[in-house]
Amino acid sequence: MNNSSVSPKKTKKEITSKPKQLTDSELNIQVFSYWIDNLDSATKESFCSFAEESFSAIQVYLYAKFLGYDSSISAVDLWLKDSFSKPDHLKILLLEIDEMQQDIRKLRIDIENGVIKRDVGVARIASMQKELRGTISQVDSFVSSRDRKGLLMAGADRALREVASIFKDDPIEGPLQEASMSVWARMQFED
C-alpha cells in the first residue's frame, strides 16, 4: 500500500489587475489629444492658444475642423473642459438674475407685511427691476454675440473648404491654403 497520496492543494487564483476601462469621455479626450499632438508645432501652439482664450467650444471645433479634424464636437468640448477650466459667464449671469428676482419677491413681501415703508420699498423695487433688466440685457447680448460669431465662423469655414476643394491639385492650392489660414486667424480675434 502506497501512503504517498497526492493531495491536490487548492491554490489561489493569480491576482492580476485589469487594465482600467476608459469611459467614453476619457477616450474622446485621449483621441482628440492625440490628434492635437500630431499637428506641427506652430499649428499646435496656435490652436492651443486659441482654445485657451476661447469660451466657445463651437469656435474651437470649427478651428479644429479647419485644421483637418474629422470627429465629433463632443470630443472637442470634453477636451476643452478637461484642459482649460473657464468660468461659465452665462451661468453666472443667469444665477444673478434668479437671485435678483428672489430679492424683489422678498422686498414685496416685506412691504406687504409693513416691515418696510411702502414709498421706500416701491422706489427700491423700481431700482432693482432696472438692474434686473440690465442684467437680462447683458445675457441677451452675450448669447447673441457668441451665436453670431459662431455662425460667421461656420460660414467662413464652409466657404474656405469649398474653395479649397475647387482648387484641389491645382498650383494655386498651396497659396490658397496659406491665405485661408490668414483669414481664419484674423476672424478668430475679431469681436
C-alpha positions in Angstrom: 0.0 0.0 0.0 1.3 3.3 -1.0 1.0 6.0 1.6 2.2 8.7 -0.7 -1.1 10.1 -1.5 -1.1 13.1 -3.6 -3.4 15.7 -2.1 -4.5 18.2 -4.5 -3.8 21.5 -2.9 -6.0 24.3 -3.9 -4.1 27.4 -4.8 -5.4 30.9 -5.0 -6.0 32.2 -8.4 -3.5 34.6 -9.6 -4.5 38.2 -8.8 -4.0 40.4 -11.8 -5.1 43.9 -12.1 -7.4 44.5 -15.0 -6.5 47.5 -17.2 -8.6 50.4 -16.3 -11.6 50.7 -18.7 -11.8 54.2 -20.1 -15.1 55.9 -20.2 -16.3 57.3 -23.5 -15.4 60.8 -22.3 -11.9 59.8 -21.4 -11.5 58.0 -24.7 -12.7 61.0 -26.6 -10.3 63.3 -24.7 -7.4 61.0 -25.5 -8.3 60.7 -29.2 -8.6 64.5 -29.5 -5.3 65.0 -27.6 -3.6 62.5 -29.9 -4.9 64.5 -32.9 -3.5 67.7 -31.4 -0.2 66.0 -30.7 0.1 65.1 -34.3 -0.2 68.7 -35.5 3.0 70.5 -36.4 4.4 72.6 -33.6 3.4 76.0 -34.9 -0.2 74.9 -35.7 -0.4 73.1 -32.4 0.7 76.2 -30.5 -1.7 78.5 -32.4 -4.6 76.1 -31.9 -4.0 75.6 -28.2 -3.6 79.3 -27.7 -6.9 79.9 -29.4 -8.6 77.1 -27.4 -7.3 78.6 -24.1 -8.6 82.1 -24.9 -12.0 81.0 -26.5 -15.1 80.4 -24.4 -16.9 78.7 -27.2 -16.5 75.0 -27.9 -18.1 75.6 -31.3 -15.4 78.0 -32.3 -12.7 75.7 -31.1 -14.4 72.8 -33.0 -14.6 74.9 -36.2 -10.9 75.8 -35.9 -10.1 72.1 -35.4 -12.3 71.2 -38.5 -10.4 73.8 -40.5 -7.2 72.1 -39.5 -8.5 68.7 -40.6 -10.2 67.2 -37.6 -12.9 64.9 -38.7 -14.6 63.7 -35.5 -17.3 65.0 -33.2 -17.8 68.2 -31.4 -18.3 66.4 -28.1 -14.7 65.2 -28.0 -13.6 68.8 -28.5 -15.9 70.1 -25.8 -14.7 67.4 -23.3 -11.1 68.1 -24.2 -11.6 71.9 -23.7 -13.3 71.4 -20.3 -10.5 69.0 -19.3 -7.6 71.1 -20.5 -8.7 74.7 -19.7 -11.0 75.4 -16.8 -13.0 78.5 -17.6 -15.7 80.4 -15.8 -19.2 80.0 -17.2 -20.2 83.6 -17.6 -23.7 82.8 -18.9 -24.4 80.6 -15.9 -23.1 83.3 -13.5 -25.4 85.9 -15.1 -28.4 83.5 -15.0 -27.8 82.8 -11.3 -27.5 86.5 -10.7 -30.9 87.1 -12.4 -32.5 84.4 -10.3 -31.1 86.0 -7.1 -32.3 89.4 -8.1 -35.8 88.1 -8.7 -35.8 86.4 -5.3 -34.7 89.7 -3.7 -37.5 91.6 -5.4 -40.0 89.0 -4.1 -38.7 89.3 -0.6 -38.9 93.0 -0.7 -42.5 92.9 -1.9 -43.4 90.6 1.0 -41.7 92.9 3.4 -43.7 95.9 2.0 -47.0 93.9 2.3 -46.1 92.9 5.9 -45.3 96.5 6.9 -41.7 95.8 7.6 -40.6 98.4 5.0 -42.4 101.7 4.3 -44.3 101.5 1.1 -42.8 104.5 -0.6 -39.2 103.4 0.2 -39.9 99.9 -0.8 -41.5 100.8 -4.1 -38.6 103.1 -5.0 -36.2 100.2 -4.2 -38.2 97.7 -6.2 -38.1 100.1 -9.2 -34.3 100.4 -8.9 -33.9 96.6 -8.5 -36.1 96.0 -11.6 -34.0 98.4 -13.6 -30.8 96.5 -12.5 -32.6 93.2 -13.4 -33.5 94.4 -16.9 -29.8 95.5 -17.4 -28.6 92.0 -16.4 -31.1 90.4 -18.7 -29.9 92.6 -21.5 -26.3 91.5 -20.8 -27.4 87.9 -21.1 -29.1 88.6 -24.4 -26.1 90.5 -25.7 -23.7 87.7 -24.5 -25.7 85.0 -26.2 -26.4 86.8 -29.4 -22.8 87.9 -30.0 -21.5 84.4 -29.2 -24.0 82.8 -31.6 -23.3 85.4 -34.3 -19.6 84.9 -34.2 -20.1 81.1 -34.3 -22.3 81.3 -37.3 -19.9 83.7 -39.1 -17.0 81.3 -38.4 -19.1 78.3 -39.6 -20.0 80.1 -42.8 -16.4 81.1 -43.4 -15.2 77.6 -42.7 -17.7 76.2 -45.2 -16.7 78.8 -47.8 -12.9 78.2 -47.3 -13.5 74.4 -47.6 -15.5 74.8 -50.8 -12.8 77.0 -52.4 -10.1 74.5 -51.3 -12.0 71.6 -52.8 -12.4 73.5 -56.1 -8.7 74.2 -56.4 -7.6 70.8 -55.1 -4.5 69.6 -57.0 -4.1 73.0 -58.6 -0.9 75.0 -58.4 -2.8 77.7 -56.5 -3.7 75.2 -53.8 -0.7 76.0 -51.6 -1.0 79.8 -51.6 -4.8 79.4 -51.2 -4.3 77.3 -48.1 -2.0 79.9 -46.6 -4.5 82.7 -47.4 -7.2 80.7 -45.8 -5.2 80.3 -42.7 -4.6 84.1 -42.6 -8.4 84.7 -43.0 -9.2 82.2 -40.3 -6.6 83.7 -37.9 -8.0 87.2 -38.4 -11.6 86.1 -37.9 -10.6 84.4 -34.6 -9.6 87.6 -32.9 -12.3 89.9 -34.2 -15.2 90.7 -32.0 
